[in-house]
Amino acid sequence: CVVDYGKLGGAAWEFFTTVLSTRSETDVTHHQITNVLIELNRNKAQVESYVTAHHFVKEEGKDMDMTAGGRYLDTFEQRNTEWRIVKRLFIMDWNQNVESTARWDTGLHAQFTHHGAHFPEDILYKQFTKKKLDSN
């Protein structure tokens, strides 16, 4: 797969290695894909998907909310019985960067004590590892 995010792109694995190397700067991230339009032509498909990405980061000592909205324009190919993305183009339609108003320890939010985390500290990873160990 080849990805094109403008100045950032290339082979997908190299791209994701670059993105993951910035993980220490990002406390929380959330991506949501919606409104998928698929044009199918035998074993190929052109797909447009809307994406909203939210990142909670530290910037110059401040907690910041960085949100971007855009579209993925993907080319899929069917290989044997599996569909794979072979090319992804990201188009940013909007973004917003503001000082965060997130509150984790006051009011109603203080009741929600299960928080997501990076691997290997996330609850899902811990549960998966425990189940895997229990099954052996």
ZIVENMO-V445840 format. One record per residue. N is the residue number from 1. RES is the residue in one small letter. OMEGA is omega in whole degrees, 0 to 359 (NA if undefined). D_CENTER is the distance of its C-alpha to the mean C-alpha in whole Angstrom. Layout:
# ZIVENMO-V445840
n->{N | N}
res->{RES | RES}
omega->{OMEGA | OMEGA}
d_center->{D_CENTER | D_CENTER}
This chain:
# ZIVENMO-V445840
n->{1 | 2 | 3 | 4 | 5 | 6 | 7 | 8 | 9 | 10 | 11 | 12 | 13 | 14 | 15 | 16 | 17 | 18 | 19 | 20 | 21 | 22 | 23 | 24 | 25 | 26 | 27 | 28 | 29 | 30 | 31 | 32 | 33 | 34 | 35 | 36 | 37 | 38 | 39 | 40 | 41 | 42 | 43 | 44 | 45 | 46 | 47 | 48 | 49 | 50 | 51 | 52 | 53 | 54 | 55 | 56 | 57 | 58 | 59 | 60 | 61 | 62 | 63 | 64 | 65 | 66 | 67 | 68 | 69 | 70 | 71 | 72 | 73 | 74 | 75 | 76 | 77 | 78 | 79 | 80 | 81 | 82 | 83 | 84 | 85 | 86 | 87 | 88 | 89 | 90 | 91 | 92 | 93 | 94 | 95 | 96 | 97 | 98 | 99 | 100 | 101 | 102 | 103 | 104 | 105 | 106 | 107 | 108 | 109 | 110 | 111 | 112 | 113 | 114 | 115 | 116 | 117 | 118 | 119 | 120 | 121 | 122 | 123 | 124 | 125 | 126 | 127 | 128 | 129 | 130 | 131 | 132 | 133 | 134 | 135 | 136}
res->{c | v | v | d | y | g | k | l | g | g | a | a | w | e | f | f | t | t | v | l | s | t | r | s | e | t | d | v | t | h | h | q | i | t | n | v | l | i | e | l | n | r | n | k | a | q | v | e | s | y | v | t | a | h | h | f | v | k | e | e | g | k | d | m | d | m | t | a | g | g | r | y | l | d | t | f | e | q | r | n | t | e | w | r | i | v | k | r | l | f | i | m | d | w | n | q | n | v | e | s | t | a | r | w | d | t | g | l | h | a | q | f | t | h | h | g | a | h | f | p | e | d | i | l | y | k | q | f | t | k | k | k | l | d | s | n}
omega->{176 | 179 | 181 | 177 | 184 | 180 | 180 | 180 | 181 | 178 | 186 | 183 | 177 | 178 | 183 | 175 | 178 | 181 | 181 | 179 | 177 | 184 | 182 | 178 | 185 | 180 | 183 | 175 | 181 | 177 | 180 | 181 | 183 | 174 | 183 | 177 | 184 | 172 | 187 | 177 | 182 | 183 | 176 | 178 | 171 | 187 | 172 | 179 | 174 | 180 | 171 | 181 | 179 | 180 | 176 | 188 | 171 | 178 | 182 | 177 | 180 | 172 | 183 | 170 | 178 | 181 | 178 | 176 | 179 | 182 | 168 | 170 | 187 | 169 | 178 | 170 | 175 | 178 | 190 | 181 | 185 | 174 | 181 | 172 | 177 | 177 | 177 | 174 | 178 | 176 | 177 | 179 | 180 | 173 | 179 | 180 | 183 | 174 | 187 | 173 | 182 | 176 | 184 | 190 | 179 | 176 | 181 | 184 | 178 | 180 | 182 | 188 | 177 | 183 | 175 | 180 | 176 | 174 | 6 | 186 | 182 | 183 | 180 | 180 | 180 | 179 | 180 | 180 | 180 | 180 | 179 | 178 | 180 | 183 | 180 | NA}
d_center->{17 | 17 | 14 | 15 | 14 | 17 | 18 | 15 | 15 | 17 | 17 | 14 | 14 | 16 | 13 | 10 | 13 | 14 | 10 | 11 | 14 | 13 | 11 | 15 | 15 | 12 | 13 | 10 | 7 | 6 | 4 | 8 | 9 | 13 | 16 | 16 | 19 | 21 | 24 | 25 | 28 | 29 | 27 | 24 | 22 | 21 | 18 | 16 | 13 | 13 | 9 | 9 | 7 | 9 | 9 | 13 | 14 | 18 | 20 | 23 | 24 | 22 | 19 | 17 | 15 | 13 | 12 | 11 | 12 | 13 | 13 | 12 | 16 | 16 | 19 | 19 | 22 | 23 | 25 | 27 | 26 | 22 | 20 | 18 | 16 | 18 | 17 | 14 | 15 | 13 | 15 | 14 | 17 | 17 | 15 | 17 | 17 | 20 | 21 | 19 | 21 | 20 | 22 | 22 | 25 | 27 | 28 | 27 | 24 | 26 | 26 | 23 | 23 | 20 | 17 | 14 | 14 | 13 | 14 | 17 | 18 | 16 | 18 | 16 | 17 | 20 | 21 | 21 | 22 | 25 | 26 | 26 | 28 | 30 | 30 | 32}
